[in-house]
Amino acid sequence: MRFRPRWLRRVLQVPVVPTLGPVHPDTLGPEIFDEVVAAARTGQMLPFDKERRWSATKSETVLVDEIVHRPDLTVIPTLTHRGTGMIKTHVYGPAEPHTTALRAATRRWCAAYGAATGRVIWFTPEPPQTDAAAGTRVLLKTLTQEDNPGAAERIRDLDACPPSTQDTFAVLAQQAPETGLGFLCRRWREGRVDGPILAAVHEGVVLGAIGPLAVMPDRDGAPVLLPQYFGVAPGHRGRGHGRALWRAAMTWGARHGARYQLLQAAAGGPSESLFCSEGLTTLGFTCAVAA
């Protein structure tokens, strides 16, 4: 199928594309949705898909035969193959959707495609109005050579740290499991990261980390700084380590030619507070409920 530009433009409120996640607003349009569907049919990964950094095969696929596309509503379900499987039902419309029928449809697709869990996801330019939905803020950081606050003295390249300091990275990962640093630590130890990891170090101990840092072209060929895993040990938060790490990462991105970065932060969380205080542009919100 091909998406009708007029129908899709009516309902695209936030630049988030199924299987790709956030994209730059300049690349958002029917063409990128058509490309995602075409890739689902061929099984190939798109050249600008950030998942290429982790795997040669795509872990999430559009369920093409289940797409709903009409003038006031587009629904695109996807199947994530990781773990026990998940159906994500992406809903694009002019207003908050009625989730009862969508959750029921998601459960049917879970049964049909062998997924253990399901989620209904929709998009809004304003913060979610219901406490029942988990909200995520989508943000854009534009990078320039002038926007270079410099890295604090306590920020180090993890690979350049002494082995005794490197060993404490695993302790940090255990202390902050919600950050994904455990996955990053395993990949780093296996030599399977595509760029440096920056660490906030004090007295030989890694208190926080961000990485890996890498740049790749987006759909239009513009260099983009890819998302990082990012976290600070619970006992050391609120002391500026996270801000120093993030600024150091942005400095690295600017020096390596990246024009921008897209980020997501849980609404009401510490990352959202940091990014908003740093003046990032909010592109909208994603909302999600379990099926």
Backbone bond lengths (Angstrom), bond angles and torsions (degrees), N, CA, C in turn:
res aa  C-N    CA-C-N  psi(-1)  N-CA   C-N-CA  omega(-1)  CA-C   N-CA-C  phi
1 M - - - 1.457 - - 1.521 109.87 -
2 R 1.319 115.72 161.06 1.464 122.05 173.31 1.520 107.99 -126.05
3 F 1.330 114.91 142.34 1.453 119.87 -179.18 1.527 110.20 -80.71
4 R 1.315 115.75 140.37 1.457 120.83 177.55 1.529 108.80 -81.75
5 P 1.315 117.38 120.55 1.472 119.82 -175.25 1.518 113.66 -54.78
6 R 1.333 117.96 -42.60 1.458 119.87 -176.71 1.522 110.88 -65.03
7 W 1.314 117.16 -41.53 1.461 120.28 -179.28 1.528 110.32 -66.61
8 L 1.322 116.16 -44.33 1.459 119.52 -174.86 1.525 111.53 -69.76
9 R 1.318 116.99 -39.03 1.464 119.26 -178.90 1.525 111.96 -64.61
10 R 1.329 116.86 -26.20 1.472 119.52 178.30 1.525 111.99 -65.76
11 V 1.312 117.41 -27.50 1.468 119.84 -169.10 1.530 113.55 -115.09
12 L 1.327 118.25 -3.43 1.463 119.85 -179.88 1.527 109.62 -83.44
13 Q 1.316 115.93 101.35 1.462 120.67 -177.89 1.523 113.30 -103.03
14 V 1.316 117.05 -24.34 1.462 122.36 -177.16 1.536 107.02 -135.62
15 P 1.336 118.94 135.13 1.463 120.52 -175.42 1.528 113.56 -76.98
16 V 1.323 115.77 70.70 1.456 122.39 176.64 1.522 107.62 -125.77
17 V 1.331 117.13 129.97 1.455 123.43 -175.34 1.526 108.93 -118.50
18 P 1.326 118.88 133.34 1.472 120.45 178.38 1.529 111.58 -53.64
19 T 1.315 116.51 139.15 1.461 128.65 -179.38 1.535 112.93 71.12
20 L 1.325 119.02 -16.00 1.461 121.53 178.91 1.516 112.63 -105.68
21 G 1.333 117.30 -30.20 1.447 120.31 -174.75 1.517 111.42 82.08
22 P 1.329 118.04 -155.24 1.467 120.46 -179.07 1.529 112.18 -63.23
23 V 1.329 115.66 141.39 1.463 122.14 174.42 1.525 107.92 -130.30
24 H 1.308 116.75 163.34 1.458 119.79 178.22 1.526 109.12 -64.82
25 P 1.333 118.94 138.88 1.471 120.33 -179.52 1.524 113.54 -53.99
26 D 1.333 117.80 -30.19 1.462 120.35 -179.06 1.525 112.59 -68.21
27 T 1.337 117.38 -20.52 1.465 120.41 -178.64 1.522 112.22 -99.29
28 L 1.322 117.27 -3.41 1.455 120.78 -176.40 1.535 110.16 -78.14
29 G 1.312 115.53 128.05 1.453 120.19 178.49 1.516 110.44 174.17
30 P 1.324 117.41 176.08 1.470 120.68 -178.48 1.525 113.31 -57.26
31 E 1.336 117.50 -32.21 1.459 120.17 -175.45 1.533 112.06 -61.28
32 I 1.334 116.75 -42.62 1.458 118.72 -178.08 1.524 110.97 -69.31
33 F 1.331 117.63 -32.18 1.463 120.27 175.06 1.527 110.33 -67.19
34 D 1.328 117.08 -41.53 1.464 120.53 176.50 1.529 110.88 -60.25
35 E 1.311 116.46 -39.95 1.464 119.93 -179.07 1.525 111.26 -67.36
36 V 1.324 117.63 -37.57 1.459 120.79 178.12 1.526 110.49 -64.04
37 V 1.329 116.99 -42.17 1.460 120.34 178.56 1.523 110.65 -66.33
38 A 1.326 117.50 -42.61 1.463 120.82 178.40 1.527 111.26 -61.08
39 A 1.334 116.55 -39.75 1.461 120.31 178.57 1.523 111.02 -65.26
40 A 1.338 116.79 -34.51 1.459 120.23 178.35 1.528 110.81 -64.57
41 R 1.309 116.98 -35.23 1.471 120.46 -179.64 1.523 111.86 -73.39
42 T 1.328 117.09 -34.55 1.463 120.04 -177.39 1.527 113.27 -91.09
43 G 1.344 116.20 -19.73 1.455 119.81 -176.47 1.513 113.55 80.77
44 Q 1.328 118.06 4.93 1.459 120.97 179.96 1.528 110.92 -88.72
45 M 1.322 115.53 152.16 1.456 120.60 177.04 1.529 109.04 -92.44
46 L 1.315 116.30 136.04 1.453 120.29 -179.99 1.531 110.06 -66.10
47 P 1.331 118.07 146.23 1.470 120.45 -175.21 1.516 113.78 -63.64
48 F 1.341 118.29 -22.89 1.463 121.05 -178.90 1.530 112.17 -102.46
49 D 1.318 117.05 14.66 1.463 121.52 179.67 1.524 109.34 -78.85
50 K 1.332 117.18 121.48 1.465 120.72 -176.69 1.524 112.68 -65.82
51 E 1.335 117.53 -16.66 1.470 119.78 179.09 1.532 111.55 -68.94
52 R 1.324 117.21 -15.47 1.461 120.58 178.45 1.523 111.91 -58.06
53 R 1.330 116.46 -24.87 1.470 119.06 -178.32 1.521 111.53 -68.98
54 W 1.339 117.76 -22.30 1.456 120.63 -174.79 1.527 113.48 -106.98
55 S 1.330 117.67 -24.27 1.464 118.72 -171.43 1.525 110.28 -155.20
56 A 1.328 115.67 155.18 1.456 121.06 175.64 1.524 111.72 -87.04
57 T 1.325 117.39 -10.98 1.462 121.45 -179.92 1.520 109.63 -124.00
58 K 1.316 115.76 148.30 1.461 121.67 -177.73 1.531 110.12 -78.91
59 S 1.332 115.44 134.29 1.465 119.73 -177.89 1.525 112.74 -92.20
60 E 1.339 117.52 -9.84 1.463 121.33 -178.57 1.530 109.05 -131.60
61 T 1.325 115.90 133.87 1.459 121.04 -174.28 1.516 110.42 -130.02
62 V 1.317 116.85 138.58 1.460 121.14 173.84 1.524 109.63 -70.67
63 L 1.325 116.65 134.05 1.467 121.96 173.35 1.526 107.24 -85.98
64 V 1.313 115.41 86.06 1.460 121.72 -168.93 1.522 112.18 -58.31
65 D 1.309 117.12 -40.98 1.467 120.64 -175.55 1.523 113.02 -70.74
66 E 1.329 117.45 -11.13 1.468 120.53 -177.65 1.532 112.18 -103.19
67 I 1.318 118.45 0.79 1.467 121.06 -177.70 1.526 110.76 -65.01
68 V 1.326 115.15 138.38 1.471 122.71 172.10 1.523 107.07 -111.73
69 H 1.331 116.64 125.82 1.467 120.05 -177.59 1.519 108.96 -140.66
70 R 1.339 114.36 110.27 1.456 120.11 -179.71 1.523 108.92 -142.76
71 P 1.329 119.15 174.10 1.473 119.78 -171.39 1.515 115.71 -55.62
72 D 1.337 118.32 -34.99 1.460 120.67 -173.79 1.520 113.50 -111.20
73 L 1.328 117.84 3.83 1.464 119.52 -174.10 1.523 110.31 -159.74
74 T 1.332 115.39 134.47 1.459 121.23 170.67 1.524 108.02 -129.44
75 V 1.318 116.12 127.47 1.464 122.46 179.79 1.523 107.77 -122.19
76 I 1.345 116.06 124.28 1.463 121.23 -177.69 1.526 108.59 -127.71
77 P 1.326 118.14 102.79 1.463 119.92 176.51 1.524 111.29 -84.36
78 T 1.309 115.64 145.63 1.460 121.47 176.54 1.523 109.09 -128.71
79 L 1.326 115.22 156.14 1.464 122.29 176.50 1.517 108.25 -115.34
80 T 1.326 116.21 120.76 1.460 121.85 174.32 1.517 108.14 -94.81
81 H 1.335 115.85 127.01 1.461 121.07 -173.06 1.521 112.90 -89.01
82 R 1.320 118.48 -10.70 1.457 119.94 -178.50 1.521 110.94 -65.79
83 G 1.326 115.48 145.71 1.460 120.32 176.33 1.516 112.40 60.43
84 T 1.328 115.83 -130.92 1.465 120.83 -178.49 1.521 112.15 -89.98
85 G 1.322 117.54 3.42 1.461 121.01 176.32 1.515 112.85 90.45
86 M 1.330 116.08 145.89 1.458 121.53 177.12 1.516 109.95 -146.69
87 I 1.314 115.98 139.02 1.452 122.30 170.18 1.522 108.03 -96.42
88 K 1.329 116.53 126.79 1.459 121.68 173.51 1.527 107.41 -113.07
89 T 1.318 116.51 118.05 1.458 121.48 179.87 1.516 108.51 -99.09
90 H 1.338 116.25 104.69 1.470 122.38 -178.44 1.521 109.10 -87.24
91 V 1.324 115.93 123.85 1.459 121.59 -173.98 1.524 109.23 -117.45
92 Y 1.333 116.00 119.89 1.467 121.89 178.29 1.522 108.40 -113.51
93 G 1.327 115.71 117.11 1.455 120.89 -179.25 1.515 110.36 -155.87
94 P 1.339 117.31 171.66 1.467 120.57 -177.44 1.517 113.95 -78.25
95 A 1.325 118.12 -11.05 1.462 121.31 -177.26 1.520 109.36 -146.75
96 E 1.331 116.18 170.85 1.460 120.19 177.70 1.524 109.68 -58.97
97 P 1.321 118.45 130.53 1.463 120.24 -174.24 1.526 112.32 -76.86
98 H 1.324 114.69 160.75 1.467 121.09 169.89 1.530 106.40 -82.64
99 T 1.305 116.29 107.86 1.457 119.62 -167.37 1.523 114.39 -81.92
100 T 1.327 118.98 -13.50 1.464 119.78 -175.86 1.522 111.52 -58.71
101 A 1.325 117.02 -53.20 1.468 120.53 -179.63 1.531 110.86 -66.66
102 L 1.322 116.88 -36.47 1.461 119.94 -179.38 1.525 111.49 -68.25
103 R 1.310 117.25 -37.11 1.463 119.73 176.99 1.526 110.58 -67.35
104 A 1.333 116.31 -38.56 1.470 119.93 178.00 1.530 110.39 -64.18
105 A 1.339 116.74 -42.78 1.463 120.23 178.03 1.527 110.76 -63.03
106 T 1.327 116.33 -39.54 1.460 120.32 179.36 1.521 110.86 -63.08
107 R 1.321 117.34 -40.53 1.468 120.13 178.19 1.526 110.76 -64.85
108 R 1.326 117.31 -37.65 1.474 119.61 177.29 1.526 110.49 -63.77
109 W 1.322 116.30 -42.39 1.467 119.08 179.12 1.521 110.84 -66.72
110 C 1.329 117.41 -35.30 1.472 119.63 175.81 1.525 110.43 -58.56
111 A 1.323 116.23 -45.47 1.464 120.40 179.70 1.526 111.28 -65.76
112 A 1.320 116.34 -40.70 1.463 120.29 -175.92 1.523 112.53 -70.81
113 Y 1.338 116.81 -34.42 1.464 120.25 -174.16 1.530 113.17 -108.58
114 G 1.320 117.17 8.15 1.451 120.85 173.85 1.514 115.45 72.59
115 A 1.329 117.04 31.73 1.463 120.87 177.72 1.520 110.06 -97.00
116 A 1.315 116.68 140.70 1.463 120.30 -176.53 1.522 112.69 -79.77
117 T 1.323 117.39 -29.36 1.461 120.46 -176.27 1.522 110.22 -135.58
118 G 1.343 114.32 162.98 1.458 119.87 178.89 1.511 111.00 -143.34
119 R 1.317 115.25 159.94 1.460 121.14 -178.44 1.519 108.91 -149.47
120 V 1.324 116.08 139.39 1.459 121.92 174.07 1.529 107.55 -103.09
121 I 1.332 116.15 127.42 1.466 122.14 -175.03 1.518 108.83 -124.25
122 W 1.332 116.50 131.76 1.461 119.85 174.31 1.522 109.39 -136.71
123 F 1.324 115.99 175.85 1.461 121.16 -166.75 1.522 110.05 -134.55
124 T 1.331 115.35 139.64 1.453 120.51 -176.43 1.521 109.85 -146.58
125 P 1.319 118.50 143.69 1.469 119.68 177.89 1.526 113.58 -73.90
126 E 1.336 116.89 -14.82 1.460 121.42 -179.08 1.527 110.27 -113.18
127 P 1.335 118.23 161.15 1.469 119.85 177.68 1.516 111.14 -57.35
128 P 1.324 118.48 147.93 1.469 121.21 179.97 1.519 111.25 -59.19
129 Q 1.324 114.66 140.82 1.459 120.75 -176.24 1.523 113.07 -94.72
130 T 1.317 118.08 -2.55 1.453 121.23 -178.48 1.516 110.42 -120.93
131 D 1.309 116.88 137.62 1.460 121.39 178.03 1.522 111.72 -74.46
132 A 1.342 117.10 -14.05 1.462 120.41 -178.24 1.520 111.96 -72.81
133 A 1.351 117.66 -20.31 1.460 121.58 -177.26 1.523 110.21 -102.63
134 A 1.323 115.44 138.85 1.456 120.49 173.23 1.517 108.28 -80.00
135 G 1.327 117.08 127.03 1.460 121.20 -177.12 1.514 112.37 -108.28
136 T 1.326 115.61 143.37 1.458 122.22 177.16 1.521 109.27 -130.76
137 R 1.310 117.14 129.01 1.460 121.63 177.56 1.530 109.42 -85.32
138 V 1.326 116.33 133.81 1.464 122.58 177.28 1.527 107.60 -103.44
139 L 1.335 116.60 126.55 1.465 121.02 -172.34 1.521 111.60 -129.51
140 L 1.319 114.58 156.03 1.463 122.82 177.87 1.524 109.11 -123.86
141 K 1.327 115.84 128.30 1.456 122.61 172.75 1.525 108.07 -112.73
142 T 1.317 116.90 116.46 1.457 121.46 176.35 1.527 108.34 -88.81
143 L 1.316 116.54 129.63 1.456 121.50 -176.06 1.528 110.65 -105.18
144 T 1.321 115.89 137.21 1.462 121.95 174.52 1.520 108.25 -136.78
145 Q 1.317 116.61 159.22 1.457 120.40 178.19 1.526 110.90 -64.01
146 E 1.340 116.03 -28.70 1.456 119.11 179.68 1.526 111.98 -75.27
147 D 1.337 115.51 -26.24 1.462 120.62 -178.84 1.524 108.22 -82.64
148 N 1.312 116.19 74.99 1.455 121.54 -170.85 1.524 109.20 -138.11
149 P 1.340 116.70 81.98 1.465 118.76 -176.54 1.511 113.97 -70.97
150 G 1.327 117.32 -10.64 1.455 119.58 -178.44 1.520 111.67 83.28
151 A 1.292 116.25 156.48 1.462 121.88 -178.41 1.522 110.26 -95.81
152 A 1.312 114.79 141.13 1.458 119.05 176.84 1.531 109.64 -65.77
153 E 1.309 115.74 156.97 1.462 119.81 -177.73 1.513 112.32 -62.04
154 R 1.323 116.76 -26.22 1.461 118.48 -176.94 1.527 113.57 -80.80
155 I 1.339 118.28 -3.47 1.460 121.38 -179.64 1.519 109.34 -89.67
156 R 1.324 116.51 127.60 1.461 122.59 -176.91 1.527 109.79 -129.80
157 D 1.332 115.39 154.32 1.462 121.18 166.19 1.524 106.63 -74.27
158 L 1.320 116.82 123.44 1.467 120.09 -174.95 1.522 111.40 -58.11
159 D 1.325 117.66 -37.81 1.467 120.04 -179.06 1.522 112.51 -65.95
160 A 1.327 117.47 -22.15 1.458 120.87 -179.72 1.526 112.69 -90.08
161 C 1.321 117.18 -4.16 1.469 121.01 -178.91 1.528 110.27 -79.62
162 P 1.339 117.97 154.71 1.472 120.54 175.18 1.532 110.44 -60.70
163 P 1.329 117.17 152.61 1.473 120.09 179.17 1.525 113.80 -53.24
164 S 1.317 117.28 -36.44 1.463 119.54 -179.40 1.531 111.20 -64.56
165 T 1.342 116.43 -35.10 1.461 120.25 176.56 1.525 110.67 -73.67
166 Q 1.321 116.75 -41.93 1.461 120.40 177.77 1.527 111.56 -57.07
167 D 1.324 116.80 -36.61 1.462 120.31 -178.71 1.523 112.36 -62.22
168 T 1.335 117.64 -25.34 1.461 119.97 -178.23 1.533 112.13 -78.85
169 F 1.334 117.99 -9.55 1.460 121.12 176.34 1.526 110.34 -61.55
170 A 1.324 117.17 -39.63 1.467 120.80 178.77 1.526 111.46 -63.68
171 V 1.330 116.60 -34.73 1.468 120.19 177.94 1.522 109.85 -65.87
172 L 1.334 116.70 -43.83 1.464 120.42 176.45 1.524 110.67 -58.53
173 A 1.325 117.26 -44.49 1.467 120.74 -179.38 1.521 111.68 -59.89
174 Q 1.320 116.88 -37.50 1.464 120.75 178.27 1.521 111.34 -70.00
175 Q 1.319 117.10 -33.79 1.461 121.32 -177.66 1.526 112.42 -74.81
176 A 1.323 117.50 -23.69 1.469 121.54 -176.23 1.531 110.25 -129.48
177 P 1.332 117.96 64.39 1.471 120.28 -174.53 1.526 113.73 -64.63
178 E 1.336 117.74 -23.52 1.462 120.86 -177.48 1.526 112.22 -73.47
179 T 1.320 118.32 -11.15 1.458 121.72 -175.39 1.524 113.86 -87.41
180 G 1.316 118.23 -13.73 1.460 121.04 -175.01 1.517 113.63 82.42
181 L 1.336 117.09 4.32 1.460 119.74 -179.57 1.525 112.12 -66.27
182 G 1.329 117.64 -23.06 1.460 120.06 175.91 1.521 111.14 -62.65
183 F 1.335 116.46 -46.46 1.468 121.30 176.23 1.524 110.28 -60.49
184 L 1.339 115.98 -45.13 1.456 120.19 -179.22 1.526 111.31 -62.50
185 C 1.320 116.75 -40.93 1.469 120.64 -179.58 1.527 110.25 -62.82
186 R 1.329 117.06 -42.65 1.465 119.84 179.11 1.526 110.58 -62.83
187 R 1.330 117.05 -46.48 1.461 120.12 179.75 1.531 111.24 -61.87
188 W 1.311 116.66 -40.35 1.464 120.89 -179.74 1.524 110.79 -63.88
189 R 1.322 117.00 -44.25 1.463 120.08 -179.83 1.530 111.66 -64.92
190 E 1.346 115.70 -29.28 1.464 120.42 178.52 1.524 112.10 -84.78
191 G 1.342 117.23 -2.51 1.459 120.54 -178.82 1.511 112.93 72.21
192 R 1.352 117.17 29.90 1.463 120.72 -175.23 1.532 111.52 -119.31
193 V 1.310 116.99 44.98 1.463 121.87 172.25 1.520 108.19 -114.93
194 D 1.330 116.16 150.51 1.460 120.16 -173.75 1.520 113.63 -100.84
195 G 1.318 116.90 17.24 1.451 120.01 178.60 1.516 110.71 -177.58
196 P 1.333 117.59 176.17 1.459 121.19 -176.86 1.528 112.91 -70.77
197 I 1.309 114.66 157.88 1.464 123.49 172.05 1.525 106.35 -114.73
198 L 1.331 116.01 128.10 1.458 120.52 176.87 1.525 109.13 -95.23
199 A 1.324 115.39 142.97 1.462 120.46 -176.66 1.519 110.41 -129.72
200 A 1.337 115.29 140.44 1.457 121.59 170.01 1.529 107.02 -89.24
201 V 1.317 116.32 116.31 1.462 121.04 -171.68 1.526 109.60 -119.13
202 H 1.317 115.12 134.05 1.467 120.94 174.76 1.514 108.16 -138.04
203 E 1.340 115.56 123.31 1.464 122.65 179.14 1.517 111.15 51.77
204 G 1.337 115.67 42.46 1.457 120.84 175.10 1.508 115.69 78.58
205 V 1.322 117.50 10.90 1.471 121.66 -178.41 1.523 109.61 -119.65
206 V 1.323 116.73 133.51 1.461 121.89 176.58 1.526 108.23 -79.54
207 L 1.338 116.23 114.71 1.462 121.58 -178.82 1.527 112.44 -97.93
208 G 1.325 116.59 -18.25 1.464 121.06 -179.92 1.510 109.03 -163.57
209 A 1.338 115.62 161.01 1.460 119.08 -178.20 1.521 109.78 -152.88
210 I 1.342 115.13 155.21 1.461 122.13 174.71 1.530 107.91 -145.87
211 G 1.322 116.22 133.34 1.457 119.23 179.18 1.522 111.05 159.02
212 P 1.319 117.27 -178.59 1.451 126.66 -4.20 1.526 111.37 -76.44
213 L 1.317 116.27 154.31 1.453 121.89 -178.70 1.531 109.10 -98.07
214 A 1.334 115.46 122.57 1.462 120.46 -178.60 1.519 108.87 -153.30
215 V 1.319 115.91 152.92 1.464 123.40 -179.61 1.523 108.51 -123.21
216 M 1.341 117.10 136.76 1.457 121.17 174.47 1.527 109.29 -143.19
217 P 1.335 118.87 157.75 1.464 120.51 179.73 1.529 111.54 -72.09
218 D 1.342 115.93 143.13 1.456 119.25 173.23 1.525 109.25 -85.56
219 R 1.315 117.36 -169.08 1.471 121.50 -175.48 1.523 112.21 -59.49
220 D 1.332 116.97 -31.75 1.455 120.89 -178.97 1.524 113.15 -95.19
221 G 1.333 116.52 5.11 1.459 120.49 179.22 1.511 115.30 89.99
222 A 1.333 118.03 -0.07 1.464 120.48 178.93 1.529 109.77 -76.92
223 P 1.325 118.62 133.96 1.462 120.41 179.66 1.530 111.55 -70.49
224 V 1.320 115.93 129.53 1.460 121.80 -178.01 1.521 109.29 -123.31
225 L 1.314 116.88 137.98 1.451 121.93 174.54 1.527 107.55 -77.48
226 L 1.318 116.58 121.70 1.462 120.87 -175.01 1.531 111.10 -73.36
227 P 1.333 117.36 157.97 1.475 120.53 179.98 1.529 111.05 -61.94
228 Q 1.318 114.43 152.56 1.463 120.18 178.80 1.526 110.41 -121.72
229 Y 1.314 114.80 159.25 1.460 120.73 163.28 1.524 107.04 -81.86
230 F 1.334 116.25 142.31 1.464 119.68 -166.16 1.516 108.09 -153.37
231 G 1.327 117.16 127.12 1.454 119.20 177.66 1.520 112.34 -170.46
232 V 1.330 114.40 159.33 1.464 123.38 178.26 1.522 107.61 -129.08
233 A 1.303 116.74 143.80 1.459 121.36 178.99 1.529 110.35 -56.74
234 P 1.347 118.39 137.51 1.472 120.73 -175.60 1.523 113.98 -52.51
235 G 1.299 118.18 -38.17 1.454 120.42 -177.15 1.515 114.72 -75.80
236 H 1.342 116.64 -3.85 1.464 119.55 -176.65 1.528 112.11 -124.87
237 R 1.317 116.93 16.58 1.461 120.04 178.41 1.524 110.34 -80.23
238 G 1.314 115.76 157.04 1.448 121.11 -179.66 1.511 114.04 79.99
239 R 1.327 117.70 13.54 1.466 121.37 -178.34 1.528 112.22 -116.84
240 G 1.325 116.84 10.95 1.458 120.12 176.44 1.513 115.62 93.23
241 H 1.332 118.28 -2.74 1.462 119.94 -179.01 1.530 111.28 -64.77
242 G 1.334 116.82 -44.00 1.461 119.86 -178.81 1.522 111.88 -62.94
243 R 1.314 116.96 -43.68 1.466 120.45 179.79 1.533 110.66 -64.31
244 A 1.328 116.69 -41.42 1.464 120.19 179.25 1.529 110.76 -63.96
245 L 1.322 116.52 -41.77 1.467 120.06 178.45 1.526 110.76 -63.39
246 W 1.330 116.21 -47.15 1.461 119.51 -176.52 1.531 110.55 -64.35
247 R 1.312 117.56 -42.68 1.465 120.08 178.91 1.526 110.89 -64.38
248 A 1.321 116.68 -38.41 1.461 119.37 177.74 1.529 111.00 -64.00
249 A 1.335 116.54 -37.98 1.464 120.25 178.17 1.524 110.62 -66.20
250 M 1.339 117.73 -41.09 1.460 120.30 178.27 1.525 111.05 -65.72
251 T 1.327 116.83 -37.31 1.459 120.58 175.86 1.522 110.27 -61.24
252 W 1.331 116.38 -44.34 1.469 120.73 178.29 1.526 109.85 -60.05
253 G 1.333 116.75 -45.20 1.454 120.26 -179.23 1.517 112.30 -60.69
254 A 1.339 116.49 -45.77 1.462 120.26 179.81 1.524 111.19 -62.25
255 R 1.327 116.59 -41.31 1.467 120.00 -179.50 1.526 112.13 -67.29
256 H 1.330 116.66 -24.02 1.459 120.20 -179.12 1.530 111.84 -101.78
257 G 1.326 116.55 19.12 1.448 120.93 168.84 1.508 117.14 87.90
258 A 1.336 118.94 2.65 1.467 120.18 179.77 1.527 110.15 -68.27
259 R 1.327 116.08 140.44 1.461 120.73 179.38 1.521 111.99 -93.70
260 Y 1.314 117.29 -24.96 1.466 118.91 -177.29 1.515 109.94 -163.57
261 Q 1.320 114.82 169.67 1.458 122.19 170.07 1.516 108.73 -139.22
262 L 1.328 115.80 143.32 1.463 123.14 173.49 1.515 108.32 -104.61
263 L 1.335 116.05 135.54 1.460 120.77 -177.16 1.521 109.96 -132.87
264 Q 1.314 115.34 157.96 1.456 122.13 172.71 1.524 108.10 -129.73
265 A 1.331 115.33 141.70 1.460 120.16 -179.60 1.522 108.94 -142.36
266 A 1.317 116.06 135.90 1.464 120.37 177.55 1.517 109.85 -60.79
267 A 1.333 116.57 130.88 1.456 121.31 -179.97 1.527 110.01 -59.66
268 G 1.320 116.08 129.26 1.455 121.39 -179.68 1.511 114.81 85.36
269 G 1.341 117.42 -1.23 1.457 120.92 -177.96 1.513 112.73 -91.03
270 P 1.344 117.05 171.85 1.472 120.74 -177.49 1.524 113.00 -65.81
271 S 1.337 117.79 -33.73 1.465 119.19 179.19 1.522 110.96 -66.02
272 E 1.339 116.44 -39.60 1.463 119.64 178.22 1.527 110.13 -60.90
273 S 1.317 117.29 -43.58 1.467 120.82 179.51 1.525 110.57 -61.58
274 L 1.339 116.59 -43.08 1.464 120.52 179.19 1.516 110.99 -61.80
275 F 1.342 116.95 -51.08 1.458 120.27 -174.98 1.534 111.45 -64.76
276 C 1.313 117.54 -39.56 1.462 119.91 178.81 1.524 110.67 -66.50
277 S 1.325 117.29 -38.48 1.461 119.90 179.46 1.518 111.88 -69.26
278 E 1.340 116.95 -21.20 1.460 121.39 178.61 1.530 111.76 -88.25
279 G 1.339 117.21 2.56 1.454 120.55 173.41 1.508 115.98 82.65
280 L 1.326 118.52 20.88 1.456 120.45 178.71 1.523 110.64 -68.42
281 T 1.329 116.19 155.51 1.462 122.28 178.73 1.514 109.26 -87.38
282 T 1.334 116.54 127.65 1.462 120.82 175.67 1.525 109.32 -84.15
283 L 1.330 116.06 125.70 1.473 122.08 -180.00 1.519 112.38 -96.24
284 G 1.327 116.99 -10.34 1.458 121.21 -179.43 1.512 111.12 139.98
285 F 1.316 115.19 -165.60 1.463 120.92 -175.06 1.530 109.94 -135.52
286 T 1.316 115.61 146.89 1.456 121.34 166.81 1.521 107.79 -105.64
287 C 1.313 116.09 143.47 1.454 122.86 179.21 1.531 107.55 -124.94
288 A 1.309 117.48 145.18 1.467 120.04 -176.59 1.518 110.57 -146.43
289 V 1.345 115.22 142.25 1.456 121.93 171.57 1.519 107.79 -133.43
290 A 1.316 115.82 148.62 1.461 120.85 177.13 1.514 109.70 -70.93
291 A 1.318 114.49 146.63 1.466 119.34 178.40 1.508 110.79 -81.80
